[in-house]
Amino acid sequence: MDQRISQYPPADYEIPRPKNFDKMLEFASLLSKGFAHVRVDFYEVRGKLYFEEMTFTSESGLTRANPMEFELEMGEWLVLPAKSEIPRIK
């Protein structure tokens, strides 16, 4: 079953692991704390690590999963925090 969301096919060659991959994971873990869903983007140029952005809606929420049942499966992975009160300004 094809569970890719992207319109782009997977690479047919080996993509080397970035030199700073472990740091990317560490920083992404720190930056994403407290968010139910966020993608943290980095890139590496000549061995130097750069932070790019944090994205809260993958593909702007416009891309559909293939097959459609995968959308339900991905939704089941998401664990939302408990509902909390909105602070009132007095």
PyMOL Python script that loads the backbone (N, CA, C, O; Angstrom):
from pymol import cmd

cmd.read_pdbstr("""\
ATOM      1  N   MET A   1       0.843  -1.182   0.000  1.00  0.00           N
ATOM      2  CA  MET A   1       0.000   0.000   0.000  1.00  0.00           C
ATOM      3  C   MET A   1       0.892   1.250   0.000  1.00  0.00           C
ATOM      4  O   MET A   1       1.753   1.395   0.868  1.00  0.00           O
ATOM      5  N   ASP A   2       0.693   2.132  -0.950  1.00  0.00           N
ATOM      6  CA  ASP A   2       1.496   3.346  -1.083  1.00  0.00           C
ATOM      7  C   ASP A   2       0.992   4.397  -0.099  1.00  0.00           C
ATOM      8  O   ASP A   2      -0.144   4.857  -0.210  1.00  0.00           O
ATOM      9  N   GLN A   3       1.841   4.784   0.874  1.00  0.00           N
ATOM     10  CA  GLN A   3       1.412   5.740   1.893  1.00  0.00           C
ATOM     11  C   GLN A   3       2.153   7.066   1.774  1.00  0.00           C
ATOM     12  O   GLN A   3       2.252   7.810   2.750  1.00  0.00           O
ATOM     13  N   ARG A   4       2.670   7.365   0.595  1.00  0.00           N
ATOM     14  CA  ARG A   4       3.322   8.653   0.398  1.00  0.00           C
ATOM     15  C   ARG A   4       2.286   9.751   0.269  1.00  0.00           C
ATOM     16  O   ARG A   4       1.220   9.550  -0.314  1.00  0.00           O
ATOM     17  N   ILE A   5       2.601  10.897   0.811  1.00  0.00           N
ATOM     18  CA  ILE A   5       1.721  12.058   0.693  1.00  0.00           C
ATOM     19  C   ILE A   5       2.226  12.961  -0.422  1.00  0.00           C
ATOM     20  O   ILE A   5       1.427  13.560  -1.142  1.00  0.00           O
ATOM     21  N   SER A   6       3.524  13.064  -0.570  1.00  0.00           N
ATOM     22  CA  SER A   6       4.125  13.997  -1.514  1.00  0.00           C
ATOM     23  C   SER A   6       3.841  13.601  -2.949  1.00  0.00           C
ATOM     24  O   SER A   6       3.657  12.426  -3.265  1.00  0.00           O
ATOM     25  N   GLN A   7       3.809  14.608  -3.814  1.00  0.00           N
ATOM     26  CA  GLN A   7       3.634  14.360  -5.246  1.00  0.00           C
ATOM     27  C   GLN A   7       4.937  13.904  -5.895  1.00  0.00           C
ATOM     28  O   GLN A   7       4.946  13.494  -7.056  1.00  0.00           O
ATOM     29  N   TYR A   8       6.043  13.976  -5.144  1.00  0.00           N
ATOM     30  CA  TYR A   8       7.343  13.624  -5.693  1.00  0.00           C
ATOM     31  C   TYR A   8       7.684  12.180  -5.355  1.00  0.00           C
ATOM     32  O   TYR A   8       7.501  11.750  -4.215  1.00  0.00           O
ATOM     33  N   PRO A   9       8.173  11.434  -6.324  1.00  0.00           N
ATOM     34  CA  PRO A   9       8.545  10.034  -6.047  1.00  0.00           C
ATOM     35  C   PRO A   9       9.799   9.979  -5.177  1.00  0.00           C
ATOM     36  O   PRO A   9      10.584  10.927  -5.151  1.00  0.00           O
ATOM     37  N   PRO A  10       9.986   8.863  -4.464  1.00  0.00           N
ATOM     38  CA  PRO A  10      11.202   8.726  -3.657  1.00  0.00           C
ATOM     39  C   PRO A  10      12.432   8.673  -4.569  1.00  0.00           C
ATOM     40  O   PRO A  10      12.344   8.257  -5.724  1.00  0.00           O
ATOM     41  N   ALA A  11      13.567   9.098  -4.037  1.00  0.00           N
ATOM     42  CA  ALA A  11      14.821   9.073  -4.808  1.00  0.00           C
ATOM     43  C   ALA A  11      15.187   7.629  -5.120  1.00  0.00           C
ATOM     44  O   ALA A  11      14.953   6.730  -4.313  1.00  0.00           O
ATOM     45  N   ASP A  12      15.756   7.420  -6.283  1.00  0.00           N
ATOM     46  CA  ASP A  12      16.188   6.074  -6.659  1.00  0.00           C
ATOM     47  C   ASP A  12      17.688   5.897  -6.432  1.00  0.00           C
ATOM     48  O   ASP A  12      18.326   5.046  -7.051  1.00  0.00           O
ATOM     49  N   TYR A  13      18.242   6.717  -5.529  1.00  0.00           N
ATOM     50  CA  TYR A  13      19.657   6.623  -5.167  1.00  0.00           C
ATOM     51  C   TYR A  13      19.792   6.918  -3.676  1.00  0.00           C
ATOM     52  O   TYR A  13      18.886   7.479  -3.060  1.00  0.00           O
ATOM     53  N   GLU A  14      20.912   6.541  -3.113  1.00  0.00           N
ATOM     54  CA  GLU A  14      21.171   6.732  -1.690  1.00  0.00           C
ATOM     55  C   GLU A  14      21.481   8.204  -1.401  1.00  0.00           C
ATOM     56  O   GLU A  14      22.366   8.790  -2.025  1.00  0.00           O
ATOM     57  N   ILE A  15      20.758   8.789  -0.466  1.00  0.00           N
ATOM     58  CA  ILE A  15      21.017  10.171  -0.056  1.00  0.00           C
ATOM     59  C   ILE A  15      21.864  10.111   1.207  1.00  0.00           C
ATOM     60  O   ILE A  15      21.445   9.516   2.200  1.00  0.00           O
ATOM     61  N   PRO A  16      23.067  10.725   1.187  1.00  0.00           N
ATOM     62  CA  PRO A  16      23.933  10.625   2.364  1.00  0.00           C
ATOM     63  C   PRO A  16      23.338  11.334   3.580  1.00  0.00           C
ATOM     64  O   PRO A  16      22.708  12.384   3.458  1.00  0.00           O
ATOM     65  N   ARG A  17      23.545  10.752   4.726  1.00  0.00           N
ATOM     66  CA  ARG A  17      23.077  11.332   5.990  1.00  0.00           C
ATOM     67  C   ARG A  17      23.872  12.617   6.257  1.00  0.00           C
ATOM     68  O   ARG A  17      25.097  12.613   6.132  1.00  0.00           O
ATOM     69  N   PRO A  18      23.192  13.725   6.623  1.00  0.00           N
ATOM     70  CA  PRO A  18      23.931  14.957   6.914  1.00  0.00           C
ATOM     71  C   PRO A  18      24.903  14.765   8.078  1.00  0.00           C
ATOM     72  O   PRO A  18      24.629  14.003   9.005  1.00  0.00           O
ATOM     73  N   LYS A  19      26.012  15.446   8.025  1.00  0.00           N
ATOM     74  CA  LYS A  19      27.033  15.376   9.076  1.00  0.00           C
ATOM     75  C   LYS A  19      26.418  15.739  10.435  1.00  0.00           C
ATOM     76  O   LYS A  19      26.754  15.129  11.449  1.00  0.00           O
ATOM     77  N   ASN A  20      25.527  16.721  10.454  1.00  0.00           N
ATOM     78  CA  ASN A  20      24.931  17.220  11.695  1.00  0.00           C
ATOM     79  C   ASN A  20      23.548  16.623  11.996  1.00  0.00           C
ATOM     80  O   ASN A  20      22.755  17.238  12.709  1.00  0.00           O
ATOM     81  N   PHE A  21      23.260  15.450  11.467  1.00  0.00           N
ATOM     82  CA  PHE A  21      21.928  14.861  11.628  1.00  0.00           C
ATOM     83  C   PHE A  21      21.527  14.706  13.102  1.00  0.00           C
ATOM     84  O   PHE A  21      20.393  15.018  13.463  1.00  0.00           O
ATOM     85  N   ASP A  22      22.436  14.233  13.949  1.00  0.00           N
ATOM     86  CA  ASP A  22      22.107  14.054  15.366  1.00  0.00           C
ATOM     87  C   ASP A  22      21.779  15.394  16.032  1.00  0.00           C
ATOM     88  O   ASP A  22      20.882  15.466  16.871  1.00  0.00           O
ATOM     89  N   LYS A  23      22.504  16.452  15.661  1.00  0.00           N
ATOM     90  CA  LYS A  23      22.205  17.786  16.192  1.00  0.00           C
ATOM     91  C   LYS A  23      20.842  18.268  15.689  1.00  0.00           C
ATOM     92  O   LYS A  23      20.096  18.902  16.435  1.00  0.00           O
ATOM     93  N   MET A  24      20.514  17.969  14.425  1.00  0.00           N
ATOM     94  CA  MET A  24      19.203  18.339  13.884  1.00  0.00           C
ATOM     95  C   MET A  24      18.102  17.712  14.728  1.00  0.00           C
ATOM     96  O   MET A  24      17.138  18.382  15.097  1.00  0.00           O
ATOM     97  N   LEU A  25      18.246  16.426  15.034  1.00  0.00           N
ATOM     98  CA  LEU A  25      17.248  15.738  15.852  1.00  0.00           C
ATOM     99  C   LEU A  25      17.159  16.338  17.251  1.00  0.00           C
ATOM    100  O   LEU A  25      16.066  16.527  17.784  1.00  0.00           O
ATOM    101  N   GLU A  26      18.304  16.634  17.836  1.00  0.00           N
ATOM    102  CA  GLU A  26      18.337  17.225  19.178  1.00  0.00           C
ATOM    103  C   GLU A  26      17.639  18.587  19.189  1.00  0.00           C
ATOM    104  O   GLU A  26      16.788  18.848  20.039  1.00  0.00           O
ATOM    105  N   PHE A  27      18.004  19.447  18.246  1.00  0.00           N
ATOM    106  CA  PHE A  27      17.414  20.789  18.203  1.00  0.00           C
ATOM    107  C   PHE A  27      15.924  20.735  17.847  1.00  0.00           C
ATOM    108  O   PHE A  27      15.128  21.500  18.393  1.00  0.00           O
ATOM    109  N   ALA A  28      15.550  19.845  16.943  1.00  0.00           N
ATOM    110  CA  ALA A  28      14.136  19.713  16.575  1.00  0.00           C
ATOM    111  C   ALA A  28      13.322  19.267  17.782  1.00  0.00           C
ATOM    112  O   ALA A  28      12.200  19.733  17.981  1.00  0.00           O
ATOM    113  N   SER A  29      13.869  18.384  18.577  1.00  0.00           N
ATOM    114  CA  SER A  29      13.181  17.927  19.785  1.00  0.00           C
ATOM    115  C   SER A  29      12.973  19.083  20.763  1.00  0.00           C
ATOM    116  O   SER A  29      11.895  19.219  21.342  1.00  0.00           O
ATOM    117  N   LEU A  30      13.987  19.902  20.945  1.00  0.00           N
ATOM    118  CA  LEU A  30      13.888  21.057  21.855  1.00  0.00           C
ATOM    119  C   LEU A  30      12.901  22.098  21.324  1.00  0.00           C
ATOM    120  O   LEU A  30      12.060  22.596  22.073  1.00  0.00           O
ATOM    121  N   LEU A  31      13.003  22.427  20.038  1.00  0.00           N
ATOM    122  CA  LEU A  31      12.154  23.465  19.460  1.00  0.00           C
ATOM    123  C   LEU A  31      10.681  23.054  19.366  1.00  0.00           C
ATOM    124  O   LEU A  31       9.795  23.908  19.411  1.00  0.00           O
ATOM    125  N   SER A  32      10.424  21.770  19.238  1.00  0.00           N
ATOM    126  CA  SER A  32       9.048  21.303  19.051  1.00  0.00           C
ATOM    127  C   SER A  32       8.317  21.000  20.358  1.00  0.00           C
ATOM    128  O   SER A  32       7.131  20.668  20.339  1.00  0.00           O
ATOM    129  N   LYS A  33       9.004  21.110  21.478  1.00  0.00           N
ATOM    130  CA  LYS A  33       8.355  20.834  22.774  1.00  0.00           C
ATOM    131  C   LYS A  33       7.120  21.701  22.955  1.00  0.00           C
ATOM    132  O   LYS A  33       7.149  22.908  22.716  1.00  0.00           O
ATOM    133  N   GLY A  34       6.030  21.063  23.383  1.00  0.00           N
ATOM    134  CA  GLY A  34       4.807  21.797  23.661  1.00  0.00           C
ATOM    135  C   GLY A  34       3.863  21.927  22.481  1.00  0.00           C
ATOM    136  O   GLY A  34       2.741  22.406  22.646  1.00  0.00           O
ATOM    137  N   PHE A  35       4.285  21.516  21.300  1.00  0.00           N
ATOM    138  CA  PHE A  35       3.425  21.580  20.122  1.00  0.00           C
ATOM    139  C   PHE A  35       2.887  20.186  19.807  1.00  0.00           C
ATOM    140  O   PHE A  35       3.631  19.207  19.853  1.00  0.00           O
ATOM    141  N   ALA A  36       1.596  20.094  19.487  1.00  0.00           N
ATOM    142  CA  ALA A  36       1.010  18.804  19.127  1.00  0.00           C
ATOM    143  C   ALA A  36       1.547  18.308  17.790  1.00  0.00           C
ATOM    144  O   ALA A  36       1.708  17.104  17.590  1.00  0.00           O
ATOM    145  N   HIS A  37       1.825  19.240  16.872  1.00  0.00           N
ATOM    146  CA  HIS A  37       2.338  18.865  15.548  1.00  0.00           C
ATOM    147  C   HIS A  37       3.130  20.037  14.986  1.00  0.00           C
ATOM    148  O   HIS A  37       2.612  21.150  14.893  1.00  0.00           O
ATOM    149  N   VAL A  38       4.355  19.800  14.620  1.00  0.00           N
ATOM    150  CA  VAL A  38       5.168  20.815  13.954  1.00  0.00           C
ATOM    151  C   VAL A  38       6.319  20.116  13.240  1.00  0.00           C
ATOM    152  O   VAL A  38       6.883  19.143  13.739  1.00  0.00           O
ATOM    153  N   ARG A  39       6.654  20.635  12.061  1.00  0.00           N
ATOM    154  CA  ARG A  39       7.826  20.149  11.337  1.00  0.00           C
ATOM    155  C   ARG A  39       8.920  21.194  11.515  1.00  0.00           C
ATOM    156  O   ARG A  39       8.686  22.377  11.264  1.00  0.00           O
ATOM    157  N   VAL A  40      10.103  20.781  11.942  1.00  0.00           N
ATOM    158  CA  VAL A  40      11.222  21.698  12.154  1.00  0.00           C
ATOM    159  C   VAL A  40      12.239  21.426  11.049  1.00  0.00           C
ATOM    160  O   VAL A  40      12.756  20.315  10.925  1.00  0.00           O
ATOM    161  N   ASP A  41      12.518  22.456  10.246  1.00  0.00           N
ATOM    162  CA  ASP A  41      13.389  22.293   9.088  1.00  0.00           C
ATOM    163  C   ASP A  41      14.783  22.869   9.325  1.00  0.00           C
ATOM    164  O   ASP A  41      14.947  23.970   9.851  1.00  0.00           O
ATOM    165  N   PHE A  42      15.767  22.091   8.921  1.00  0.00           N
ATOM    166  CA  PHE A  42      17.167  22.504   8.952  1.00  0.00           C
ATOM    167  C   PHE A  42      17.761  22.229   7.583  1.00  0.00           C
ATOM    168  O   PHE A  42      17.203  21.465   6.795  1.00  0.00           O
ATOM    169  N   TYR A  43      18.867  22.839   7.311  1.00  0.00           N
ATOM    170  CA  TYR A  43      19.667  22.436   6.164  1.00  0.00           C
ATOM    171  C   TYR A  43      21.134  22.570   6.526  1.00  0.00           C
ATOM    172  O   TYR A  43      21.497  23.261   7.478  1.00  0.00           O
ATOM    173  N   GLU A  44      21.959  21.902   5.756  1.00  0.00           N
ATOM    174  CA  GLU A  44      23.387  21.866   6.039  1.00  0.00           C
ATOM    175  C   GLU A  44      24.135  22.265   4.772  1.00  0.00           C
ATOM    176  O   GLU A  44      23.906  21.708   3.698  1.00  0.00           O
ATOM    177  N   VAL A  45      25.030  23.238   4.914  1.00  0.00           N
ATOM    178  CA  VAL A  45      25.844  23.690   3.785  1.00  0.00           C
ATOM    179  C   VAL A  45      27.301  23.624   4.209  1.00  0.00           C
ATOM    180  O   VAL A  45      27.711  24.250   5.186  1.00  0.00           O
ATOM    181  N   ARG A  46      28.071  22.856   3.459  1.00  0.00           N
ATOM    182  CA  ARG A  46      29.511  22.691   3.742  1.00  0.00           C
ATOM    183  C   ARG A  46      29.759  22.332   5.207  1.00  0.00           C
ATOM    184  O   ARG A  46      30.679  22.849   5.840  1.00  0.00           O
ATOM    185  N   GLY A  47      28.928  21.443   5.727  1.00  0.00           N
ATOM    186  CA  GLY A  47      29.102  20.951   7.089  1.00  0.00           C
ATOM    187  C   GLY A  47      28.570  21.867   8.172  1.00  0.00           C
ATOM    188  O   GLY A  47      28.675  21.541   9.354  1.00  0.00           O
ATOM    189  N   LYS A  48      28.001  23.011   7.801  1.00  0.00           N
ATOM    190  CA  LYS A  48      27.464  23.949   8.787  1.00  0.00           C
ATOM    191  C   LYS A  48      25.934  23.821   8.836  1.00  0.00           C
ATOM    192  O   LYS A  48      25.266  23.785   7.803  1.00  0.00           O
ATOM    193  N   LEU A  49      25.402  23.755  10.058  1.00  0.00           N
ATOM    194  CA  LEU A  49      23.981  23.545  10.272  1.00  0.00           C
ATOM    195  C   LEU A  49      23.239  24.879  10.326  1.00  0.00           C
ATOM    196  O   LEU A  49      23.684  25.823  10.980  1.00  0.00           O
ATOM    197  N   TYR A  50      22.099  24.944   9.629  1.00  0.00           N
ATOM    198  CA  TYR A  50      21.257  26.138   9.624  1.00  0.00           C
ATOM    199  C   TYR A  50      19.819  25.745   9.971  1.00  0.00           C
ATOM    200  O   TYR A  50      19.309  24.733   9.492  1.00  0.00           O
ATOM    201  N   PHE A  51      19.178  26.556  10.807  1.00  0.00           N
ATOM    202  CA  PHE A  51      17.754  26.394  11.096  1.00  0.00           C
ATOM    203  C   PHE A  51      17.001  27.178  10.036  1.00  0.00           C
ATOM    204  O   PHE A  51      17.357  28.315   9.725  1.00  0.00           O
ATOM    205  N   GLU A  52      15.939  26.559   9.471  1.00  0.00           N
ATOM    206  CA  GLU A  52      15.173  27.257   8.446  1.00  0.00           C
ATOM    207  C   GLU A  52      13.833  27.743   8.987  1.00  0.00           C
ATOM    208  O   GLU A  52      13.594  28.950   9.036  1.00  0.00           O
ATOM    209  N   GLU A  53      12.953  26.825   9.396  1.00  0.00           N
ATOM    210  CA  GLU A  53      11.621  27.233   9.822  1.00  0.00           C
ATOM    211  C   GLU A  53      10.918  26.137  10.596  1.00  0.00           C
ATOM    212  O   GLU A  53      11.361  24.989  10.641  1.00  0.00           O
ATOM    213  N   MET A  54       9.804  26.528  11.205  1.00  0.00           N
ATOM    214  CA  MET A  54       8.894  25.572  11.848  1.00  0.00           C
ATOM    215  C   MET A  54       7.560  25.685  11.108  1.00  0.00           C
ATOM    216  O   MET A  54       7.030  26.783  10.936  1.00  0.00           O
ATOM    217  N   THR A  55       7.026  24.554  10.676  1.00  0.00           N
ATOM    218  CA  THR A  55       5.802  24.530   9.884  1.00  0.00           C
ATOM    219  C   THR A  55       4.725  23.793  10.660  1.00  0.00           C
ATOM    220  O   THR A  55       4.927  22.662  11.105  1.00  0.00           O
ATOM    221  N   PHE A  56       3.587  24.439  10.818  1.00  0.00           N
ATOM    222  CA  PHE A  56       2.506  23.880  11.627  1.00  0.00           C
ATOM    223  C   PHE A  56       1.408  23.237  10.792  1.00  0.00           C
ATOM    224  O   PHE A  56       0.540  22.560  11.343  1.00  0.00           O
ATOM    225  N   THR A  57       1.424  23.427   9.489  1.00  0.00           N
ATOM    226  CA  THR A  57       0.462  22.771   8.601  1.00  0.00           C
ATOM    227  C   THR A  57       1.237  22.202   7.418  1.00  0.00           C
ATOM    228  O   THR A  57       1.632  22.937   6.513  1.00  0.00           O
ATOM    229  N   SER A  58       1.448  20.904   7.433  1.00  0.00           N
ATOM    230  CA  SER A  58       2.199  20.252   6.356  1.00  0.00           C
ATOM    231  C   SER A  58       1.524  20.491   5.014  1.00  0.00           C
ATOM    232  O   SER A  58       0.312  20.321   4.885  1.00  0.00           O
ATOM    233  N   GLU A  59       2.298  20.879   4.027  1.00  0.00           N
ATOM    234  CA  GLU A  59       1.815  21.121   2.665  1.00  0.00           C
ATOM    235  C   GLU A  59       0.638  22.095   2.654  1.00  0.00           C
ATOM    236  O   GLU A  59      -0.229  22.020   1.784  1.00  0.00           O
ATOM    237  N   SER A  60       0.614  23.008   3.625  1.00  0.00           N
ATOM    238  CA  SER A  60      -0.464  24.005   3.790  1.00  0.00           C
ATOM    239  C   SER A  60      -1.836  23.351   3.943  1.00  0.00           C
ATOM    240  O   SER A  60      -2.864  23.994   3.730  1.00  0.00           O
ATOM    241  N   GLY A  61      -1.845  22.077   4.311  1.00  0.00           N
ATOM    242  CA  GLY A  61      -3.101  21.364   4.484  1.00  0.00           C
ATOM    243  C   GLY A  61      -3.824  21.069   3.182  1.00  0.00           C
ATOM    244  O   GLY A  61      -5.003  20.716   3.199  1.00  0.00           O
ATOM    245  N   LEU A  62      -3.138  21.207   2.050  1.00  0.00           N
ATOM    246  CA  LEU A  62      -3.790  21.066   0.743  1.00  0.00           C
ATOM    247  C   LEU A  62      -3.587  19.715   0.072  1.00  0.00           C
ATOM    248  O   LEU A  62      -4.376  19.335  -0.793  1.00  0.00           O
ATOM    249  N   THR A  63      -2.537  18.978   0.456  1.00  0.00           N
ATOM    250  CA  THR A  63      -2.233  17.707  -0.201  1.00  0.00           C
ATOM    251  C   THR A  63      -3.023  16.579   0.441  1.00  0.00           C
ATOM    252  O   THR A  63      -3.141  16.516   1.665  1.00  0.00           O
ATOM    253  N   ARG A  64      -3.556  15.704  -0.369  1.00  0.00           N
ATOM    254  CA  ARG A  64      -4.328  14.556   0.104  1.00  0.00           C
ATOM    255  C   ARG A  64      -3.422  13.331   0.170  1.00  0.00           C
ATOM    256  O   ARG A  64      -2.512  13.173  -0.644  1.00  0.00           O
ATOM    257  N   ALA A  65      -3.683  12.471   1.146  1.00  0.00           N
ATOM    258  CA  ALA A  65      -2.913  11.225   1.273  1.00  0.00           C
ATOM    259  C   ALA A  65      -3.377  10.232   0.221  1.00  0.00           C
ATOM    260  O   ALA A  65      -4.510  10.287  -0.257  1.00  0.00           O
ATOM    261  N   ASN A  66      -2.480   9.329  -0.126  1.00  0.00           N
ATOM    262  CA  ASN A  66      -2.816   8.273  -1.074  1.00  0.00           C
ATOM    263  C   ASN A  66      -2.345   6.951  -0.498  1.00  0.00           C
ATOM    264  O   ASN A  66      -1.135   6.742  -0.405  1.00  0.00           O
ATOM    265  N   PRO A  67      -3.223   6.054  -0.109  1.00  0.00           N
ATOM    266  CA  PRO A  67      -4.683   6.114  -0.229  1.00  0.00           C
ATOM    267  C   PRO A  67      -5.303   7.002   0.856  1.00  0.00           C
ATOM    268  O   PRO A  67      -4.646   7.337   1.842  1.00  0.00           O
ATOM    269  N   MET A  68      -6.549   7.372   0.670  1.00  0.00           N
ATOM    270  CA  MET A  68      -7.247   8.270   1.590  1.00  0.00           C
ATOM    271  C   MET A  68      -7.283   7.722   3.025  1.00  0.00           C
ATOM    272  O   MET A  68      -7.289   8.504   3.976  1.00  0.00           O
ATOM    273  N   GLU A  69      -7.305   6.406   3.194  1.00  0.00           N
ATOM    274  CA  GLU A  69      -7.350   5.812   4.536  1.00  0.00           C
ATOM    275  C   GLU A  69      -6.131   6.210   5.369  1.00  0.00           C
ATOM    276  O   GLU A  69      -6.172   6.180   6.599  1.00  0.00           O
ATOM    277  N   PHE A  70      -5.050   6.583   4.689  1.00  0.00           N
ATOM    278  CA  PHE A  70      -3.843   6.986   5.403  1.00  0.00           C
ATOM    279  C   PHE A  70      -4.062   8.278   6.179  1.00  0.00           C
ATOM    280  O   PHE A  70      -3.403   8.494   7.196  1.00  0.00           O
ATOM    281  N   GLU A  71      -4.978   9.149   5.726  1.00  0.00           N
ATOM    282  CA  GLU A  71      -5.274  10.375   6.476  1.00  0.00           C
ATOM    283  C   GLU A  71      -5.826  10.030   7.858  1.00  0.00           C
ATOM    284  O   GLU A  71      -5.449  10.655   8.849  1.00  0.00           O
ATOM    285  N   LEU A  72      -6.707   9.051   7.928  1.00  0.00           N
ATOM    286  CA  LEU A  72      -7.243   8.612   9.215  1.00  0.00           C
ATOM    287  C   LEU A  72      -6.128   8.028  10.075  1.00  0.00           C
ATOM    288  O   LEU A  72      -6.054   8.309  11.271  1.00  0.00           O
ATOM    289  N   GLU A  73      -5.265   7.223   9.475  1.00  0.00           N
ATOM    290  CA  GLU A  73      -4.158   6.627  10.225  1.00  0.00           C
ATOM    291  C   GLU A  73      -3.242   7.713  10.797  1.00  0.00           C
ATOM    292  O   GLU A  73      -2.846   7.634  11.960  1.00  0.00           O
ATOM    293  N   MET A  74      -2.905   8.717   9.999  1.00  0.00           N
ATOM    294  CA  MET A  74      -2.053   9.806  10.486  1.00  0.00           C
ATOM    295  C   MET A  74      -2.760  10.584  11.596  1.00  0.00           C
ATOM    296  O   MET A  74      -2.125  10.981  12.574  1.00  0.00           O
ATOM    297  N   GLY A  75      -4.054  10.801  11.454  1.00  0.00           N
ATOM    298  CA  GLY A  75      -4.812  11.496  12.491  1.00  0.00           C
ATOM    299  C   GLY A  75      -4.794  10.751  13.808  1.00  0.00           C
ATOM    300  O   GLY A  75      -4.796  11.369  14.873  1.00  0.00           O
ATOM    301  N   GLU A  76      -4.776   9.430  13.747  1.00  0.00           N
ATOM    302  CA  GLU A  76      -4.731   8.629  14.969  1.00  0.00           C
ATOM    303  C   GLU A  76      -3.370   8.722  15.658  1.00  0.00           C
ATOM    304  O   GLU A  76      -3.267   8.446  16.853  1.00  0.00           O
ATOM    305  N   TRP A  77      -2.327   9.106  14.921  1.00  0.00           N
ATOM    306  CA  TRP A  77      -1.005   9.284  15.519  1.00  0.00           C
ATOM    307  C   TRP A  77      -0.955  10.556  16.362  1.00  0.00           C
ATOM    308  O   TRP A  77      -0.153  10.648  17.292  1.00  0.00           O
ATOM    309  N   LEU A  78      -1.794  11.529  16.051  1.00  0.00           N
ATOM    310  CA  LEU A  78      -1.752  12.836  16.699  1.00  0.00           C
ATOM    311  C   LEU A  78      -2.422  12.783  18.067  1.00  0.00           C
ATOM    312  O   LEU A  78      -3.589  12.410  18.187  1.00  0.00           O
ATOM    313  N   VAL A  79      -1.678  13.157  19.082  1.00  0.00           N
ATOM    314  CA  VAL A  79      -2.215  13.207  20.444  1.00  0.00           C
ATOM    315  C   VAL A  79      -2.277  14.674  20.852  1.00  0.00           C
ATOM    316  O   VAL A  79      -1.244  15.320  21.023  1.00  0.00           O
ATOM    317  N   LEU A  80      -3.488  15.196  21.007  1.00  0.00           N
ATOM    318  CA  LEU A  80      -3.660  16.594  21.377  1.00  0.00           C
ATOM    319  C   LEU A  80      -3.560  16.754  22.885  1.00  0.00           C
ATOM    320  O   LEU A  80      -3.918  15.842  23.631  1.00  0.00           O
ATOM    321  N   PRO A  81      -3.079  17.903  23.342  1.00  0.00           N
ATOM    322  CA  PRO A  81      -3.000  18.135  24.790  1.00  0.00           C
ATOM    323  C   PRO A  81      -4.397  18.298  25.376  1.00  0.00           C
ATOM    324  O   PRO A  81      -5.361  18.542  24.651  1.00  0.00           O
ATOM    325  N   ALA A  82      -4.494  18.161  26.695  1.00  0.00           N
ATOM    326  CA  ALA A  82      -5.765  18.345  27.375  1.00  0.00           C
ATOM    327  C   ALA A  82      -6.251  19.768  27.156  1.00  0.00           C
ATOM    328  O   ALA A  82      -5.450  20.695  27.039  1.00  0.00           O
ATOM    329  N   LYS A  83      -7.566  19.938  27.102  1.00  0.00           N
ATOM    330  CA  LYS A  83      -8.162  21.262  26.931  1.00  0.00           C
ATOM    331  C   LYS A  83      -7.803  22.126  28.133  1.00  0.00           C
ATOM    332  O   LYS A  83      -7.849  21.663  29.273  1.00  0.00           O
ATOM    333  N   SER A  84      -7.447  23.379  27.879  1.00  0.00           N
ATOM    334  CA  SER A  84      -7.097  24.263  28.972  1.00  0.00           C
ATOM    335  C   SER A  84      -7.906  25.561  28.873  1.00  0.00           C
ATOM    336  O   SER A  84      -8.399  25.915  27.803  1.00  0.00           O
ATOM    337  N   GLU A  85      -8.030  26.239  29.966  1.00  0.00           N
ATOM    338  CA  GLU A  85      -8.756  27.510  30.014  1.00  0.00           C
ATOM    339  C   GLU A  85      -7.960  28.586  29.272  1.00  0.00           C
ATOM    340  O   GLU A  85      -6.729  28.600  29.311  1.00  0.00           O
ATOM    341  N   ILE A  86      -8.665  29.466  28.611  1.00  0.00           N
ATOM    342  CA  ILE A  86      -8.033  30.621  27.984  1.00  0.00           C
ATOM    343  C   ILE A  86      -7.927  31.698  29.062  1.00  0.00           C
ATOM    344  O   ILE A  86      -8.934  32.055  29.674  1.00  0.00           O
ATOM    345  N   PRO A  87      -6.739  32.211  29.299  1.00  0.00           N
ATOM    346  CA  PRO A  87      -6.592  33.226  30.353  1.00  0.00           C
ATOM    347  C   PRO A  87      -7.457  34.451  30.051  1.00  0.00           C
ATOM    348  O   PRO A  87      -7.525  34.895  28.905  1.00  0.00           O
ATOM    349  N   ARG A  88      -8.094  34.980  31.043  1.00  0.00           N
ATOM    350  CA  ARG A  88      -8.942  36.164  30.896  1.00  0.00           C
ATOM    351  C   ARG A  88      -8.145  37.398  31.316  1.00  0.00           C
ATOM    352  O   ARG A  88      -7.459  37.391  32.338  1.00  0.00           O
ATOM    353  N   ILE A  89      -8.244  38.443  30.519  1.00  0.00           N
ATOM    354  CA  ILE A  89      -7.583  39.705  30.858  1.00  0.00           C
ATOM    355  C   ILE A  89      -8.576  40.533  31.665  1.00  0.00           C
ATOM    356  O   ILE A  89      -9.716  40.733  31.247  1.00  0.00           O
ATOM    357  N   LYS A  90      -8.136  41.006  32.811  1.00  0.00           N
ATOM    358  CA  LYS A  90      -9.028  41.766  33.691  1.00  0.00           C
ATOM    359  C   LYS A  90      -8.842  43.243  33.521  1.00  0.00           C
ATOM    360  O   LYS A  90      -9.514  44.031  34.186  1.00  0.00           O
TER     361      LYS A  90
END
""", "prot")
cmd.dss("prot")
cmd.show_as("cartoon", "prot")
cmd.util.cbc("prot")
cmd.orient("prot")
